[in-house]
Amino acid sequence: MVKPERHAILKGNPYWAISYALSSLRNYRVRNMGIAIVLAIGIALPTTVFAWSSTGTIMVLDSYFEDTPFQMYMTPMSTYTYISAHLADATETALSNPYIESTHLVLSTVGILAVPGSSWSSYNMYGVNYRDGIKDMRVLVVTSDFVTNASSLLDWTGESTLHHGEVLVSEMFVNYTRQVHGIDIQVGSAISFDVLTYSAHGGTGGDFRVSNMVVAGIYSPKTTRTLLDTAFPSISRKNWDEFSLTRDSVLGLSDSIMILQSDISSPHLVAVRDTGYFEPVVFLRGSKANLLASGAENIASNLVAVQDQLDEAYPRLTIKGLSEIWKLDAAISTYLQSQVLTVIVFPVMIMSLMLTVFTSETSISRRKGEISALRAKGASFNQVFATFMWESVILALAGLLFGILLALVMAPLVGSTVGFFVFDWDLYFRYASNLYIPPLALVIAAAISMY
């Protein structure tokens, strides 16, 4: 008996399903574009909110670190010195913290301007010095890095950087000098001055002269509410008449000059540090990258933790800066709390998803004849099913792409809105250049597209 010959069932072209899906998408362009656009709107709404709030947070942080170069500072309490307060150890501890990027030691004492034909033999910081022809000022012994960071807090005439053989002087110092000596100090002028040292415990250190320093720039504080003004406060003094009813602010940041530490010899530098008229100050600058990596909502608490750690470890130091930290926290919280706006767009997003589902179901029900024809031509159930699956995946990816692109356009619009359909285009392009979509927003967008 001859056995009937069995023919193997052909599996068909494995790429037929995706090829047919692409052809179907081309044949029904309007329908498929409608599905992709409706899906894109549902994806773009929450993504826009997350992108706007995240980008706003980054921009606030950038602006904060540009306008506020130092987050806190440390200085010995009034009865302690650089050594007894362990300021050097505190500086090392601060630098070992990942949330601190750099520290800047600034020494300060009193200086007296040296003018031909004038001299002085004794000095009283609270005396009527201007009447006696003594133009005193605060001398800030700094580093070039400190000047670079602090320059954003000051208005400048001339250079805002400091090099060897140069000094920077304040505008008030220039004005007071004109009153006392009739000398007009300008950028490019050469000045000499005596640097005084004094021990708060009754001893005296030697003073020394710094000669022929070129004035590279003239500065004035933009505001009196910065850490610089707090760290270098002025004193109120009667400059001309001890019986006067008015007092002038002197010997603060506004009445100061800056000189590089490298322009002062090491013994004199130690003398200023240990026996200067004012205590040394160490400014702390936070690490923007590490703070942001720990979470925008944790930036303020992390900086406060740094301050608490230093307060606990070094009780002889005064550490200030909480007001600056909470100012940053308030600005960031505005954007973080705005993420609640995603709740408002939920109804629109759900309607978009429902419309997408209904449109897809209607489309499939209208293609029953097409499905029957495919089956009649030999297409298996799996092949037909794979065709529709490929169409869905392609439409989902198209909707995801369009939704993200739409969010990239809409997020800067939200941040640059200044009125009803009124936009600040400079701010728009600034947002666009710093635009950041957090991973969570991308995960949510992908989940919506695959719904």
Residue pairs with C-beta under 8 A, 6 or more apart in sequence:
12 378
12 379
12 380
12 383
13 19
16 379
16 383
17 383
17 386
17 387
17 389
17 390
18 386
18 390
20 387
21 387
21 388
21 390
21 391
21 394
22 390
22 394
24 387
24 391
25 32
25 391
25 394
25 395
28 363
31 359
31 363
32 391
32 395
34 359
35 356
35 359
35 360
35 363
35 395
35 399
36 395
36 398
36 399
36 402
37 399
37 402
38 352
38 355
38 356
38 359
38 399
39 352
39 353
39 356
39 395
39 396
39 399
39 400
39 402
39 403
39 448
39 449
40 398
40 399
40 400
40 401
40 402
40 403
40 405
40 406
41 348
41 352
41 403
41 406
42 348
42 349
42 352
42 353
42 356
42 399
42 403
42 448
43 399
43 400
43 402
43 403
43 404
43 406
43 407
43 445
43 448
43 449
44 402
44 403
44 404
44 406
44 407
44 410
45 342
45 345
45 348
45 349
45 352
46 342
46 345
46 349
46 441
46 444
46 445
46 448
47 403
47 404
47 407
47 411
47 437
47 441
47 442
47 444
47 445
48 406
48 407
48 410
48 411
48 414
49 338
49 339
49 341
49 342
49 345
49 414
50 339
50 342
50 437
50 438
50 440
50 441
50 444
51 407
51 408
51 411
51 435
51 436
51 437
51 438
51 441
52 335
52 338
52 411
52 412
52 414
52 415
52 431
53 335
53 336
53 338
53 339
54 296
54 335
54 436
54 437
54 438
54 441
55 411
55 412
55 415
55 431
55 434
55 435
55 436
56 334
56 335
56 338
56 415
56 431
57 296
57 332
57 335
57 336
58 292
58 434
58 436
59 415
59 430
59 431
59 434
60 328
60 331
60 332
60 335
61 288
61 291
61 292
61 296
61 299
61 328
61 332
62 288
62 434
64 327
64 328
64 331
65 285
65 286
65 288
66 152
67 152
67 153
68 226
68 227
68 324
68 327
68 328
69 149
69 150
69 152
69 153
69 285
70 104
70 149
70 150
70 227
70 228
70 283
70 284
70 285
70 321
70 324
71 284
71 285
71 286
71 303
71 321
71 324
71 325
72 227
72 283
72 284
72 303
72 306
72 307
72 319
72 320
72 321
72 322
72 324
72 325
73 227
73 230
73 231
73 281
73 282
73 283
73 284
73 319
73 320
73 321
74 87
74 90
74 91
74 94
74 281
74 282
74 284
74 310
74 314
74 317
74 318
74 319
75 87
75 231
75 279
75 280
75 281
75 282
75 317
75 318
76 82
76 84
76 85
76 87
76 279
76 280
76 316
76 317
76 318
77 85
77 316
77 317
77 318
78 200
78 279
79 200
80 316
81 200
81 274
81 279
82 88
82 273
82 274
82 279
82 280
83 274
84 316
85 314
85 316
85 317
86 314
86 316
86 317
87 280
87 282
87 314
87 317
89 314
90 282
90 310
90 313
90 314
90 317
91 103
91 105
91 282
93 309
93 310
93 313
93 314
94 100
94 103
94 282
94 284
94 306
94 310
95 102
95 103
97 306
97 309
98 287
98 290
99 286
99 287
99 290
99 291
99 294
99 302
99 303
99 306
100 284
100 285
100 286
100 287
100 306
101 285
101 286
101 287
101 288
101 290
102 145
102 149
102 284
102 285
103 282
103 283
103 284
103 285
104 142
104 143
104 145
104 146
104 149
104 282
104 283
104 285
105 143
105 280
105 281
105 282
106 140
106 141
106 142
106 146
106 231
106 280
106 281
106 282
106 283
107 140
107 141
107 261
107 269
107 272
107 273
107 276
107 280
108 138
108 139
108 140
108 141
108 232
108 256
108 272
108 276
108 277
108 278
108 280
108 281
109 138
109 139
109 141
109 195
109 196
109 197
109 198
109 272
109 276
109 277
109 278
110 123
110 125
110 136
110 137
110 138
110 139
110 195
110 196
110 198
110 251
110 277
110 278
111 136
111 137
111 138
111 139
111 193
111 194
111 195
111 196
111 257
112 120
112 123
112 134
112 135
112 136
112 137
112 193
112 194
112 196
113 135
113 136
113 137
113 177
113 181
113 191
113 192
113 193
114 191
114 192
114 193
114 194
114 209
114 211
115 133
115 135
115 181
115 183
118 133
118 134
118 181
120 132
120 133
120 134
123 129
123 134
123 136
123 196
125 136
125 235
125 237
125 251
125 277
126 235
126 237
128 238
128 239
128 240
128 241
128 242
129 135
129 136
129 239
130 176
130 179
130 180
130 239
130 240
131 239
131 240
131 241
133 180
133 181
134 180
135 176
135 177
135 180
135 181
136 250
136 251
137 170
137 173
137 176
137 193
137 250
137 251
137 255
137 256
137 257
138 232
138 251
138 252
138 253
138 255
138 256
138 257
138 278
139 193
139 195
139 256
139 257
139 259
139 272
140 232
140 256
140 257
140 258
140 259
141 258
141 259
141 260
141 261
141 264
141 269
141 272
142 162
142 258
142 259
142 260
142 261
143 260
143 261
144 161
144 162
144 163
144 260
146 283
147 160
147 161
147 162
147 168
147 258
148 161
149 283
149 285
150 228
151 160
151 161
153 221
153 222
153 223
153 226
153 228
154 160
154 219
154 220
154 221
154 222
155 219
155 220
155 221
155 222
156 217
156 218
156 219
157 171
157 187
157 217
157 218
157 219
158 187
158 188
158 215
158 216
158 217
158 218
159 166
159 168
159 187
159 216
159 217
160 217
160 219
161 216
161 217
162 168
162 216
162 258
162 259
162 260
163 216
163 260
164 260
164 262
164 263
165 213
165 214
165 263
166 213
166 214
166 215
166 216
166 260
167 191
167 213
167 214
167 215
167 216
167 257
167 258
167 259
168 215
168 216
168 217
168 218
168 219
168 257
168 258
169 185
169 191
169 215
169 217
169 218
169 219
169 256
169 257
169 258
170 218
170 219
170 220
170 253
170 254
170 255
170 256
170 257
171 218
171 219
171 220
171 254
172 220
172 254
172 255
173 185
173 255
173 256
173 257
174 184
174 185
174 218
176 250
176 255
177 183
177 185
178 184
178 185
185 191
185 215
185 218
186 215
186 218
187 215
187 216
187 217
187 218
188 214
188 215
189 214
189 215
190 212
190 213
190 214
190 215
191 212
191 213
191 215
192 209
192 210
192 211
192 212
192 213
193 209
193 210
193 213
193 257
194 207
194 208
194 209
194 210
195 207
195 208
195 209
195 210
195 264
195 268
195 272
196 207
196 277
197 204
197 205
197 206
197 207
197 271
197 272
197 275
197 276
197 277
198 204
198 205
198 275
198 276
198 277
199 205
199 274
199 275
203 275
204 275
205 271
205 274
205 275
206 271
208 268
210 259
210 263
210 264
213 259
213 263
220 254
221 228
221 229
221 253
221 254
223 229
227 283
227 320
227 321
227 324
228 253
229 252
229 253
229 254
230 320
231 253
231 281
231 283
231 320
232 252
232 253
232 256
232 278
232 281
233 252
234 249
234 250
234 251
234 252
234 253
234 254
234 255
235 249
235 250
235 251
235 252
236 247
236 248
236 249
237 247
237 248
237 250
237 251
238 244
238 246
238 247
238 248
239 248
239 250
249 255
261 269
264 272
273 280
284 306
284 321
286 303
291 299
291 302
291 303
292 299
294 302
296 332
296 335
296 336
297 332
297 333
297 336
299 328
299 329
299 332
300 325
300 326
300 328
300 329
300 332
303 321
303 325
303 328
304 322
304 325
307 319
307 321
307 322
307 325
310 317
310 319
311 317
311 319
349 448
353 448
353 451
356 399
356 451
357 451
360 392
364 388
371 384
374 383
374 384
374 387
375 381
375 384
396 449
396 450
397 449
399 449
400 445
400 446
400 449
403 445
403 448
403 449
404 437
404 442
404 445
407 437
407 441
407 445
408 432
408 435
408 437
411 431
411 435
412 428
412 429
412 431
412 432
412 435
413 423
413 428
415 427
415 428
415 431
416 423
416 424
416 425
416 427
416 428
416 430
416 431
417 423
417 424
418 424
418 427
